[in-house]
């Protein structure tokens, strides 16, 4: 064999080692870029929270020192910062519970510690009584936690001096009210921008998971299909965070005068996000049924795979066209309806015999997946701005045309 052909059968170990090093470096660069993007996303999401906390702490300290004659108003800025941090992702009721819990813990601790003194059993008694009082007030988990935690703070770190009870109690109340005022009145979050940033870690992995699902189905790769299904399931916690963000945004536009003008636009955007979430749950059901179809060795036509890819593409298109300032997302809607057509082709044409409505291009799990796909497409059309009846009529009309063409 000529010498010039030998490297094909015996690769140069130096080149092979260099290739492995290049791959390792490329992987490290990719992870570094991902880490930087994640940190930048968190800074954009919580940057305003830092500003709110700083403003609230400064105002609480100023009010406590200047108007309450307290030379060291520690509890006022502490409570204000806690309230600001809590109000970012929780409902107003839970935020108020935090404030009430702090005040309740202070009241119980300041009342009992001068009588019992400081010690192990005294701390336990104070915490038990603070939580019992919170339970009697029908408080939720936030109130119980804050009441018990504040009672511990008072029982272990503060001297049992009765003369300080009223200043501490007032400091906490003033700090909490200032925290609420800053979060809702002075420096409120931008509702739609906050929801958009919370939606990013949901949409990007979902779109990637659908494209990976299509690739795995095309190669009848059961492991890859199940991995895509797992990735879709892992989005559950991120959707919960997105729901919390939607609730916080709705409270801001309802209570913050600076954001009242955004009520209508946020209402439309909220509906879009909620139906997008429903569509993702439908996509998860599609992935689950198609994984079952692969396990049962059922056929999965190429049209179904193409439909999944097109649905993922429509989500990418829709995310750039759902803001109120933009025109109607006609391109995304057309992509969704084309995907429905492809699923109809994968399912099969109608047969003359009414007892056999379709030819057998799909198996049992595939037929269920087709129905789930149409439901996901219907929800995605509503997310694009259509009402429920109009979206249903479009999906039904497209499906009927596929059956009889």
C-alpha positions in Angstrom: 0.0 0.0 0.0 1.4 3.4 -0.9 2.7 5.5 2.0 0.3 8.3 1.3 -2.7 6.0 2.1 -1.5 4.7 5.4 -2.7 7.6 7.6 -6.3 6.7 6.6 -6.0 3.4 8.5 -3.6 4.7 11.2 -4.5 8.2 12.2 -1.7 10.3 13.6 -1.9 10.1 17.4 -0.8 13.7 17.7 -3.6 14.9 15.4 -6.1 12.7 17.3 -5.0 14.2 20.6 -5.2 17.7 19.3 -8.7 17.0 18.1 -9.7 15.9 21.5 -8.2 19.0 23.0 -10.0 21.1 20.5 -13.3 19.5 21.4 -12.7 19.9 25.1 -11.8 23.6 24.6 -14.9 24.1 22.4 -17.0 22.5 25.1 -15.5 24.7 27.8 -16.1 27.8 25.7 -19.7 26.7 25.1 -20.3 26.2 28.8 -18.6 29.6 29.6 -20.9 31.4 27.1 -23.9 29.7 28.6 -22.9 30.6 32.1 -22.3 34.3 31.0 -25.7 34.4 29.3 -27.4 33.0 32.4 -25.7 35.5 34.7 -26.6 38.4 32.3 -30.2 37.2 32.3 -30.3 37.1 36.1 -28.9 40.6 36.3 -31.5 41.9 33.9 -34.3 40.2 35.8 -33.2 41.1 39.3 -31.3 44.3 38.7 -34.4 46.4 39.5 -34.9 44.4 42.6 -31.5 45.5 43.9 -32.5 49.1 43.2 -35.8 48.7 45.0 -34.1 47.1 48.0 -31.5 49.9 48.2 -34.1 52.7 47.9 -36.4 51.0 50.5 -33.5 50.4 53.0 -32.4 54.1 52.7 -35.9 55.4 53.1 -36.6 53.1 56.1 -33.4 54.1 57.8 -34.1 57.8 57.2 -37.7 57.7 58.5 -36.7 55.6 61.5 -33.8 58.0 62.5 -35.5 61.3 61.7 -39.1 60.7 62.6 -39.1 57.9 65.1 -36.1 59.2 67.1 -34.4 55.9 66.8 -30.6 56.3 66.6 -30.1 52.7 65.2 -33.3 51.7 63.3 -32.0 48.3 62.3 -35.4 46.5 62.0 -36.9 49.1 59.7 -34.5 48.7 56.7 -34.2 44.9 57.4 -38.0 44.5 57.1 -38.2 46.8 54.1 -35.6 44.8 52.2 -37.3 41.5 53.1 -40.7 42.8 51.8 -39.2 44.1 48.6 -37.5 40.7 47.9 -40.7 38.8 48.7 -42.9 41.0 46.6 -40.9 40.3 43.4 -42.3 36.9 42.9 -45.3 36.5 45.2 -48.8 37.7 45.6 -49.6 40.8 47.6 -51.4 38.7 50.2 -48.3 36.7 50.8 -46.2 39.8 51.0 -48.6 41.3 53.6 -48.3 38.0 55.5 -44.6 38.4 55.7 -45.0 41.9 57.2 -47.6 40.7 59.7 -45.4 37.7 60.6 -42.5 40.0 61.4 -44.6 42.3 63.5 -46.3 39.3 65.3 -42.9 37.7 66.1 -41.7 41.0 67.5 -44.8 41.5 69.6 -44.7 38.0 71.1 -40.9 38.1 71.7 -40.9 41.5 73.3 -43.8 40.7 75.5 -42.5 37.4 76.8 -38.7 37.7 76.9 -38.7 40.3 79.8 -40.7 37.8 81.8 -38.8 34.6 81.0 -35.3 35.8 80.2 -33.0 34.4 77.5 -32.2 30.7 77.2 -32.9 27.5 75.3 -36.3 26.6 76.7 -37.4 30.3 76.7 -36.6 30.5 72.9 -38.6 27.4 72.2 -41.6 28.7 74.2 -41.6 32.0 72.5 -41.5 30.4 69.0 -44.3 28.0 69.9 -46.5 30.8 71.2 -45.7 33.1 68.2 -46.7 30.3 65.7 -49.8 29.4 67.7 -50.9 33.1 67.5 -50.2 33.1 63.8 -52.3 29.9 63.4 -55.2 31.5 65.3 -55.0 34.4 62.9 -55.4 31.9 60.0 -52.1 32.9 58.5 -50.4 31.0 55.7 -46.9 29.5 55.5 -45.3 32.9 55.1 -46.9 34.3 58.2 -46.0 31.3 60.3 -42.4 31.3 59.1 -41.8 35.0 59.7 -43.5 34.9 63.1 -41.4 32.1 64.3 -38.2 33.4 62.7 -38.6 36.9 64.1 -39.4 35.5 67.6 -36.1 33.6 67.5 -34.3 36.8 66.5 -35.8 38.7 69.4 -35.2 35.8 71.8 -31.6 35.3 71.0 -30.1 38.5 69.8 -32.0 41.3 71.5 -31.9 42.2 75.3 -35.2 41.8 77.1 -35.7 45.5 77.8 -39.3 46.5 77.7 -38.5 50.2 76.9 -37.4 49.1 73.4 -40.5 47.2 72.5 -42.5 50.0 71.0 -39.6 51.4 68.8 -38.9 47.9 67.5 -42.5 47.2 66.7 -42.9 50.6 65.0 -39.6 50.2 63.1 -40.8 46.9 61.6 -44.2 48.2 60.6 -42.7 51.4 59.1 -40.0 49.4 57.2 -42.6 47.0 55.9 -44.9 49.7 54.6 -42.0 51.5 53.0 -41.0 48.3 51.3 -44.5 47.9 49.9 -44.6 51.5 48.8 -41.2 51.3 47.0 -42.2 48.1 45.2 -45.6 49.2 44.1 -45.5 53.0 44.0 -42.0 54.5 43.7 -40.0 52.0 41.6 -42.4 49.3 40.3 -41.2 46.6 38.0 -41.9 46.8 34.3 -44.7 44.1 34.1 -44.4 43.0 30.5 -40.6 43.1 30.4 -40.4 41.1 33.6 -42.7 38.4 32.1 -40.7 38.3 28.9 -37.5 37.7 30.8 -39.1 34.9 32.8 -40.4 33.4 29.6 -37.0 33.1 28.0 -35.8 30.1 30.1 -39.1 28.4 29.2 -39.3 29.1 25.4 -35.7 28.5 24.4 -35.4 25.0 25.9 -38.9 24.1 24.7 -38.1 25.0 21.1 -34.8 23.1 21.3 -36.5 20.1 22.8 -39.1 20.0 20.0 -36.4 20.2 17.3 -34.5 17.4 19.1 -37.7 15.4 19.3 -38.2 15.7 15.6 -34.6 14.6 14.9 -35.0 11.6 17.2 -38.3 10.5 15.7 -36.8 10.8 12.2 -34.0 8.3 13.2 -36.5 6.2 15.3 -34.2 6.9 18.2 -36.2 5.9 21.3 -33.5 7.2 23.7 -33.4 10.6 22.1 -37.2 10.8 22.0 -37.4 10.0 25.8 -34.7 12.5 26.5 -36.7 15.2 24.6 -39.8 14.2 26.6 -37.7 14.5 29.9 -36.5 18.0 28.8 -40.1 19.1 28.2 -41.1 17.8 31.6 -38.3 19.6 33.3 -39.9 22.9 32.2 -42.6 22.5 34.9 -40.7 24.4 37.6 -39.8 27.2 35.2 -43.5 27.5 34.2 -44.3 27.8 37.9 -41.9 30.7 38.1 -43.4 32.2 35.0 -46.9 32.0 36.6 -45.6 33.7 39.7 -44.2 36.5 37.5 -47.5 36.9 35.8 -49.3 37.2 39.1 -46.8 39.8 40.3 -47.1 41.8 37.0 -50.9 41.8 37.3 -50.7 43.1 40.8 -48.3 45.9 39.8 -50.6 47.1 36.9 -53.6 47.0 39.3 -51.9 48.8 42.3 -49.1 50.9 40.9 -50.2 54.2 39.3 -47.1 54.4 37.2 -48.2 51.1 35.5 -51.9 51.6 35.1 -51.6 52.5 31.4 -50.2 49.0 30.8 -53.3 47.1 32.0 -54.8 46.4 28.6 -51.5 45.4 26.9 -50.5 43.2 29.8 -53.9 41.5 29.7 -53.3 40.5 26.1 -49.8 39.4 26.8 -50.8 37.4 29.8 -53.4 35.5 27.7 -50.7 34.8 25.1 -48.3 33.4 27.7 -50.9 31.3 29.4 -52.0 29.6 26.2 -48.4 29.2 25.2 -47.9 27.3 28.4 -51.0 25.1 27.6 -49.5 24.4 24.2 -46.3 23.3 25.7 -48.2 20.9 28.0 -49.9 19.6 24.8 -46.5 19.1 23.1 -45.4 17.1 26.1 -48.4 14.8 25.6 -47.5 14.4 21.9 -43.9 13.5 22.9 -45.2 11.0 25.4 -47.5 9.3 22.9 -44.9 9.2 20.2 -42.4 7.6 22.5 -45.0 4.9 23.2 -45.4 4.6 19.5 -41.7 3.9 19.0 -41.7 1.4 21.8 -44.6 -0.4 20.1 -42.8 -0.2 16.7 -45.7 1.9 15.2 -45.0 3.9 12.0 -44.3 7.6 12.4 -44.6 9.2 8.9 -42.2 11.9 7.9 -45.1 14.4 7.7 -45.6 14.1 11.5 -41.9 14.8 12.1 -42.0 17.8 9.8 -45.1 19.1 11.6 -43.3 19.0 15.0 -40.4 20.9 13.5 -42.8 23.5 12.0 -44.6 23.9 15.3 -41.3 24.7 17.0 -40.5 27.2 14.3 -43.9 28.8 14.8 -43.1 29.3 18.5 -39.9 31.0 17.6 -41.7 33.2 15.1 -44.5 34.0 17.6 -42.1 35.1 20.4 -41.0 38.0 18.2 -44.5 39.1 17.2 -46.6 38.9 20.4 -45.9 42.4 21.7 -48.8 44.8 21.4 -46.8 47.2 19.2 -46.4 44.7 16.4 -48.7 43.7 13.7 -50.8 40.5 13.7 -48.6 37.4 13.6 -49.9 36.1 10.3 -46.6 34.2 9.5 -46.8 32.2 12.8 -50.4 31.4 12.3 -49.8 30.1 8.8 -46.9 27.9 10.1 -49.2 26.5 12.8 -52.0 25.7 10.3 -49.4 24.1 7.9 -48.3 21.9 10.7 -51.9 20.8 11.3 -52.1 20.0 7.6 -49.0 17.9 7.8 -50.4 15.9 10.7 -53.6 15.3 8.7 -51.4 13.9 5.9 -49.6 11.7 8.3 -52.8 10.5 9.7 -54.2 9.5 6.3 -56.9 10.5 3.9 -60.6 9.7 4.5 -61.8 6.4 3.1 -65.1 5.9 1.2 -66.2 3.4 3.9 -67.5 5.5 6.9 -66.6 2.7 9.3 -62.9 3.2 8.3 -62.4 6.9 8.4 -58.6 6.8 7.8 -56.1 4.7 6.2 -53.6 3.1 8.6 -50.6 5.4 8.4 -50.6 5.8 12.2 -50.9 3.3 14.9 -53.0 3.6 18.1 -50.5 5.9 20.0 -49.9 7.9 16.8 -53.6 8.6 16.4 -53.8 9.9 20.0 -50.7 12.0 19.4 -52.3 13.5 16.3 -55.3 14.6 18.5 -53.0 16.1 21.1 -51.0 17.9 18.4 -54.2 19.6 17.1 -55.0 20.7 20.7 -51.5 22.1 21.1 -51.9 24.0 17.8 -55.3 25.3 18.8 -53.8 26.7 22.1 -50.9 28.2 20.1 -53.3 30.0 17.7 -55.0 31.5 20.8 -51.6 32.6 22.0 -51.2 34.4 18.7 -54.2 36.6 19.5 -57.2 34.7 18.1 -60.2 34.0 20.2 -61.1 30.4 21.2 -63.9 29.9 18.6 -61.9 31.3 15.7 -58.9 29.2 16.6 -61.1 26.1 16.9 -62.8 26.8 13.5 -59.4 27.2 11.8 -58.0 23.9 13.1 -61.2 22.1 12.3 -61.5 23.5 8.8 -57.8 22.6 8.1 -58.3 19.1 9.4 -61.4 18.5 7.4 -59.7 19.7 4.2 -56.9 17.3 4.8 -59.3 14.4 5.2 -61.3 15.0 2.0 -58.7 16.4 -0.4 
